[in-house]
């Protein structure tokens, strides 16, 4: 299956760049929320970037607050205060 996706991406890349959008956030969103986000991102890429919907990939990466820091402080510690 992965090989088929790679071949599809190579084929699509010849026609137009394949947009791959990474959404990195904390865990806790529902499947329904992710579906809405995917639809909104895909719609925006089609309308604004003129990317084909079937070539637009959205990848979610969930990172725990213990593994994310800003300004020298872990997010997990920020919310303890």
C-alpha contacts under 8 A as a table, 3 or more apart, distances in Angstrom:
res1	aa1	res2	aa2	distance
1	X	4	X	5.14
1	X	5	X	6.46
2	X	5	X	5.12
2	X	6	X	6.27
3	X	6	X	5.12
3	X	7	X	6.19
4	X	7	X	5.12
4	X	8	X	6.10
5	X	8	X	4.98
5	X	9	X	6.11
6	X	9	X	5.04
6	X	10	X	6.20
7	X	10	X	5.06
7	X	11	X	6.18
8	X	11	X	5.05
8	X	12	X	6.09
9	X	12	X	5.03
9	X	13	X	5.91
9	X	18	X	6.90
9	X	55	X	7.45
10	X	13	X	5.07
10	X	14	X	6.62
11	X	14	X	5.50
11	X	15	X	7.06
12	X	15	X	5.17
12	X	16	X	6.06
12	X	17	X	7.16
12	X	18	X	6.63
12	X	55	X	6.75
13	X	16	X	4.98
13	X	17	X	4.87
13	X	18	X	5.68
14	X	17	X	7.42
16	X	51	X	7.56
17	X	51	X	7.76
18	X	51	X	7.58
18	X	55	X	5.53
18	X	56	X	6.22
18	X	57	X	7.65
19	X	51	X	7.22
19	X	55	X	6.82
19	X	56	X	5.11
19	X	57	X	6.21
20	X	56	X	6.18
20	X	57	X	4.73
20	X	58	X	5.88
20	X	59	X	7.37
21	X	56	X	7.79
21	X	57	X	6.14
21	X	58	X	4.78
21	X	59	X	6.19
22	X	58	X	5.90
22	X	59	X	4.84
22	X	60	X	5.95
22	X	61	X	7.20
23	X	58	X	7.26
23	X	59	X	6.14
23	X	60	X	4.88
23	X	61	X	6.14
24	X	60	X	5.97
24	X	61	X	4.73
24	X	62	X	5.85
24	X	63	X	6.95
25	X	60	X	7.80
25	X	61	X	6.54
25	X	62	X	5.25
25	X	63	X	6.02
26	X	62	X	5.28
26	X	63	X	5.18
26	X	64	X	5.52
26	X	65	X	6.50
27	X	62	X	5.15
27	X	63	X	6.50
27	X	64	X	6.40
29	X	33	X	6.04
29	X	34	X	6.83
30	X	33	X	5.15
30	X	34	X	6.40
31	X	34	X	5.07
31	X	35	X	6.18
32	X	35	X	5.07
32	X	36	X	6.36
33	X	36	X	5.13
33	X	37	X	6.24
34	X	37	X	5.01
34	X	38	X	6.07
35	X	38	X	5.13
35	X	39	X	6.21
36	X	39	X	5.14
36	X	40	X	6.17
37	X	40	X	5.12
37	X	41	X	6.07
38	X	41	X	5.24
38	X	42	X	5.96
38	X	58	X	6.48
39	X	42	X	5.20
39	X	43	X	6.00
40	X	43	X	5.14
40	X	44	X	6.17
41	X	44	X	5.12
41	X	45	X	6.16
41	X	58	X	7.88
42	X	45	X	5.11
42	X	46	X	6.17
42	X	53	X	6.11
42	X	56	X	6.33
43	X	46	X	5.19
43	X	47	X	6.10
43	X	53	X	7.53
44	X	47	X	5.15
44	X	48	X	5.64
44	X	49	X	7.42
45	X	48	X	5.40
45	X	49	X	4.92
45	X	50	X	6.31
45	X	51	X	5.67
45	X	52	X	7.95
45	X	53	X	7.63
45	X	56	X	7.47
46	X	49	X	5.79
46	X	50	X	4.62
46	X	51	X	4.74
46	X	52	X	5.91
46	X	53	X	6.02
47	X	50	X	5.59
47	X	51	X	7.73
51	X	55	X	7.09
51	X	56	X	6.90
52	X	55	X	5.31
52	X	56	X	6.50
53	X	56	X	5.23
63	X	67	X	6.33
63	X	68	X	6.93
64	X	67	X	5.35
64	X	68	X	6.70
65	X	68	X	5.19
65	X	69	X	7.62
65	X	74	X	6.71
65	X	75	X	4.95
65	X	76	X	4.75
66	X	69	X	7.77
66	X	74	X	6.05
66	X	75	X	6.49
66	X	76	X	5.20
66	X	77	X	7.93
67	X	74	X	7.12
68	X	74	X	5.71
68	X	75	X	5.97
68	X	76	X	8.00
69	X	72	X	6.18
69	X	73	X	5.16
69	X	74	X	4.04
69	X	75	X	5.51
70	X	73	X	5.47
70	X	74	X	6.47
70	X	75	X	7.03
73	X	77	X	6.77
73	X	78	X	6.89
74	X	77	X	5.29
74	X	78	X	6.49
75	X	78	X	4.95
75	X	79	X	6.48
76	X	79	X	5.64
76	X	80	X	6.65
77	X	80	X	5.14
77	X	81	X	7.08
78	X	81	X	5.97
